[in-house]
Amino acid sequence: MKFPLLFLRVGFHVFLLSVTLTLFGFFAGKTLPYTGELAYISTRTGVNRIYLLDVQRRINFQIKRLFINDCCLTWSPDGQTLAFVADISQSFTDIFSVNFHSPIQRLTSADGVDLYPTFSPDGKHIAYTGYGYGNPEIYLMNADGSQPHVLTGEKNITTLNPRPVWSADGQSILFSDFANLDSLLAVPISCIDPCEAAIHPAFNTNGLPLMTTSFVPLDQSRMLLAAFERTTQGGYAMYALDTRSSQAPERLSINANLSSPSLAVYDHWVAYVSGNTDMRKSVGEANLFVLDSTCIGSPQGCSGSIQKITADMSSEDNISWSADGHWLAFVTIVARRSQLNLLDTTCIYQHLDCTGYIHPQPITSARFIQPNWRPPIR
């Protein structure tokens, strides 16, 4: 008769322990407002290294051995592989990848500089820019580094924007030519060598003279452009281009010193780094803004849909949305030191002051570069 009673007592204590642990985990989770994994580059050990931060458990995983270039970090769409650029010498850089389950893989080994790797939407290819010893050219290779070949080649576009962009269907590489102020160009990835013969205008800016420095697809029919407008209005600004319309792109902001590479889109929300929204004021400081792009095409325009998040921003590629849009990582400059910040974007969706929603990471003597949220692992 004692054994059933003993089992009941043990079972009751196990139940209490499980409830306690569950409640502890729940409330502990509430005190840790971060979820997901964030890759970034930092100089905390004196040289550039890549870190993978599990922001829920505050654990950092460091990729050692290589001297990481500031250029870029990019995840494969399935969240399995991280591509990056490493300095091989003072004159050479190459593209590498790591999946955290096997050794680091070197993807390029040609002479010169290789930069800006970007995965295709299906993760099977990587487009990148190779400088060799001359002008930039856009290349394509398989995700494992095999079969690299040049797409722009002998056309020799000396003013080619070195940042390739994938088309939404993954069948073409889009790029801009700083000397061509009316077109965004495309080259199909299935082109037959020489591929430069297949380069064609993908979209026209319909007469508006824009020197496009960066662009990202906003949805299936619209492109978001960061460009310098060579008109009396002039200056850098953001534009929305309806790819199915013959109308000129709509100017979304009046920012005088838009830092065009710092541009990130989640759903209809656009985060970007720029100067003041009022051109009458000083343009010396860089700020983080978020734009609700549902304003595009509306009679009232977009000036009232821009929300300032913070000042003292770095002008590098230092903003990134989490996969669920709940977090925005960005880097600020504090006393000439960079600081990694995580923003709970609830304030954006509810149109609140975001000051209390910013979670700054500890300030160190290190630089923080290229924060990039990991996509959901598939």
MOJO-V948731 format. One record per pair of residues at least 24 apart in sequence whose C-alpha atoms are under 8 Angstrom apart, sorted by sequence separation. I is the first residue (numbers start at 1). J is the second residue. D is the distance in whole Angstrom. If there is no record, write none. Layout:
i: <I:I>
j: <J:J>
d: <D:D>
This chain:
i: <32:69:119:136:138:181:182:253:254:255:268:269:287:314:339:137:182:254:268:286:287:288:338:339:136:138:182:257:268:285:286:287:337:338:29:41:181:182:256:285:286:337:338:174:181:182:285:286:337:338:339:340:41:85:181:286:337:338:339:85:181:337:338:85:180:181:179:226:40:84:129:178:227:39:83:129:177:178:226:128:129:152:177:178:226:128:151:176:205:107:108:127:176:331:107:151:331:106:107:204:203:206:208:273:153:155:206:207:208:307:330:77:153:154:205:206:273:329:72:74:76:151:152:153:205:206:329:71:72:74:75:77:151:152:205:252:309:329:71:72:74:77:78:121:150:151:309:310:77:116:118:120:127:214:250:309:76:116:118:121:152:213:214:218:250:272:116:121:122:213:271:121:140:168:216:218:252:253:120:165:167:218:252:253:323:163:165:252:318:319:320:321:322:323:161:168:317:318:319:320:321:322:323:262:316:317:318:319:320:322:323:262:263:316:261:262:264:266:240:259:261:262:263:264:265:259:262:264:290:266:36:34:79:79:73:75:78:79:80:72:73:74:77:78:79:80:70:73:75:76:78:79:70:75:78:44:46:44:45:44:43:44:42:43:42:43:41:42:41:42:40:41:40:41:40:41:39:40:39:40:38:39:38:39:38:39:37:38:36:37:36>
j: <56:93:143:160:162:205:206:277:278:279:292:293:311:338:363:162:207:279:293:311:312:313:363:364:162:164:208:283:294:311:312:313:363:364:56:68:208:209:283:312:313:364:365:202:209:210:313:314:365:366:367:368:70:114:210:315:366:367:368:115:211:367:368:116:211:212:211:258:73:117:162:211:260:73:117:163:211:212:260:163:164:187:212:213:261:164:187:212:241:144:145:164:213:368:145:189:369:145:146:243:243:246:248:313:194:196:247:248:249:348:371:119:195:196:247:248:315:371:115:117:119:194:195:196:248:249:372:115:116:118:119:121:195:196:249:296:353:373:116:117:119:122:123:166:195:196:354:355:123:162:164:166:173:260:296:355:123:163:165:168:199:260:261:265:297:319:164:169:170:261:319:170:189:217:265:267:301:302:170:215:217:268:302:303:373:214:216:303:369:370:371:372:373:374:213:220:369:370:371:372:373:374:375:315:369:370:371:372:373:375:376:316:317:370:316:317:319:321:296:315:317:318:319:320:321:316:319:321:348:325:322:327:374:375:370:372:375:376:377:370:371:372:375:376:377:378:369:372:374:375:377:378:370:375:378:364:366:365:366:366:366:367:366:367:367:368:367:368:368:369:368:369:369:370:370:371:370:371:371:372:371:372:372:373:373:374:373:374:373:374:374>
d: <6:8:8:7:7:8:7:7:7:7:6:6:4:8:6:7:6:7:5:6:6:7:7:8:6:7:7:6:7:7:6:5:8:8:8:8:8:6:6:6:5:7:8:7:5:7:8:7:6:7:7:6:7:8:5:7:7:5:7:7:5:7:6:8:8:8:7:8:8:7:6:5:7:8:7:7:8:7:5:8:7:8:8:8:8:7:7:6:7:6:6:7:7:7:4:8:7:8:8:8:6:6:6:7:7:6:6:7:7:8:7:7:7:7:8:5:7:6:8:7:6:8:6:6:6:8:8:7:6:6:7:6:5:5:6:7:8:8:7:8:7:7:7:8:8:6:6:8:6:8:8:6:8:6:8:7:6:6:8:8:8:6:6:7:8:8:7:8:7:7:8:6:8:7:8:8:7:7:6:8:8:7:6:7:7:7:7:7:6:7:6:8:5:7:7:7:7:5:7:5:7:7:6:7:8:6:6:8:6:8:7:6:8:8:7:5:7:7:7:6:6:6:7:6:7:8:6:7:8:6:8:8:6:5:6:8:6:6:6:6:8:7:6:7:5:7:7:7:7:8:5:7:8:7:5:8:8:7:8:5:5:7:6:5:5:7:8:5:6:6:7:5:6:6:5:7:8:4:6:6:6:5:6:6:4:7:6:6:8:6:7>
